[in-house]
Amino acid sequence: MILNIMLLIIGFVLLVKCADIFVDGCSNIARALGISSIIIGLTIVAFGTSAPEAAVSIIASLKGNNDISIGNVVGSNICNLLLVLGISGLFGKLTTKKNVIARDYVYSLFSYLVLFILTVGFFLTGKTTGTITRTDGLILLCFLAIYLYSLLFDAKKTTKKKEERGEFHFKYIIFIIIGLAGIVGGGQLVVNNAKAIATFLGVGDNVIALTVVAIGTSLPELVTSVVAARKGECDIAIGNVIGSNIFNIFFILGLSSIVSPISFGLETFIDIIIMGIAGIIVFFFVLKNYRIGNKKGPIMITLYILYTIYILIR
């Protein structure tokens, strides 16, 4: 138990320090290549910080731990929307552009809708359990491919002129590799030891997946977004969350269900609905003035606390 707590603290330290290095490396490369920070945030940073979710869900799918596999993704997305963006808003005003809301955030809402459509069938037919099949997984991966294509197409149009670019250094790539390795490693230390502590206390798998594992695998997004917000890299902070949520559903659930079909129950389906509602709430928060600050942040954090209480008492 004491060893688990010590490893948990080491994991947190790795996350904080390596996220700082990772954000610096990504933002510097974005400037050097003339690519907008939002594209970097929606791709490299988002995919990198989703690595812990991918590892946990795919391993859980291989072992047949379906509650952890899907609960991790849904719980992490809710955590990203309410807790990560909420806390990041306390460290700096997160402003974003209209086209990000129109394209990327709307696409993230679309990903929630796709998951809802793929899972609602069991509820309509009155069954007690549903399944995300391998075919469903292929559908999810196809939507990811469409999204990535649209990003690459827009990246070509938004590439800055040569005179606006910064100077490229090979050390930026080293920073990204070291930062990403530390984020993934720290995330795994936190998740594994937090789960061990929770199991020692007698908490069930479903609760662990939606709380400890979800928050643990969202720590890279949280730390990265907070560090980016403090550095004024708002595009990376917001793009990281939006991109991570899209990757979580289309890539992680898609790949996990191809590895092994994922079964789920009514409680998980309710969590999917809650995820969609949280996405809509944050959408209207951001749509008002394209900003999340110290007024909206506490509201979002409070909503997440209420959701956590609901998980614990249901």
PyMOL commands that set and color helices and strands:
alter all, ss='L'
color gray80, all
select helices_A, chain A and resi 2-33+37-49+51-63+66-91+98-119+121-124+134-158+162-164+171-200+205-230+234-259+266-289+296-313
alter helices_A, ss='H'
color red, helices_A
select strands_A, chain A and resi 94-95+129-132+262-265+291-292
alter strands_A, ss='S'
color yellow, strands_A
deselect
rebuild
show_as cartoon
